[in-house]
């Protein structure tokens, strides 16, 4: 083997390792796993309504970033809102059903760079809309 072939193989090996290690690892929807994600203080909470576009709320330090089909919105988050969101997430974890599929039902994703939790609750979509309304994120234009 020549030096060029060895260099190419090393490059490919490093590239594959970076791709494999760079992906968020899927974990079971449990309060402990979600708290591990929350501990990073840099995570995203996505809602994937069935047959509609995704909406997400990202948390970076003390800021909330809301993304939807409207313009992205960023503001400081208040402690009461953190409690409200934590309560909401705990409720959807309690309603998670392994009988439902992301192919046929609305679902949530909570993720950071290391972990990802997918939650498919037995719950109507309007509860997420109510959360957005309470957070005053439903009127952003």
Residue, then its C-alpha position, 0 to 999 in steps of 0.5 A: x500500500x502506498x502512503x496516499x491509500x493509508x492517508x485516505x483510509x485514516x481520513x475515512x475512519x476519522x470521518x465515520x467516527x465523527x459522524x457516528x459520535x456527532x449524532x444525538x443518541x435516542x433514549x427512552x422517554x423517562x423523567x430521568x433522561x429528560x432531566x439529563x437533557x435539561x441539565x445542559x441548559x441548551x436544548x430544543x423542545x419540538x412539536x411535530x403535528x401530524x400532517x402539519x409543519x413542526x414548531x419548536x422552542x429552544x432554550x439557550x441559557x436564559x433565552x427562549x427561541x420559538x420557530x414555526x412557519x412564522x418568523x423566528x422569535x427570541x426573548x428572555x424566559x421567566x422562571x414561571x414559564x420554565x415551571x409551566x413548560x416542565x409541567x407540560x413535558x412531565x404530563x406528555x411523558x406520563x401520556x406517552x404510548x408505545x402503541x402509537x407511531x410517529x408515522x400516524x400520530x403527532x409527537x414531541x422531540x426533546x433533544x440536545x447535542x448528546x441525547x434525543x427523546x421522542x414522546x408520542x402521547x395520547x393527547x390532542x394537538x390543541x394542548x400544545x396550542x394552549x401552551x403556546x397561547x399561555x407563553x404568548x407565542x401564538x400571536x407572533x408574526 
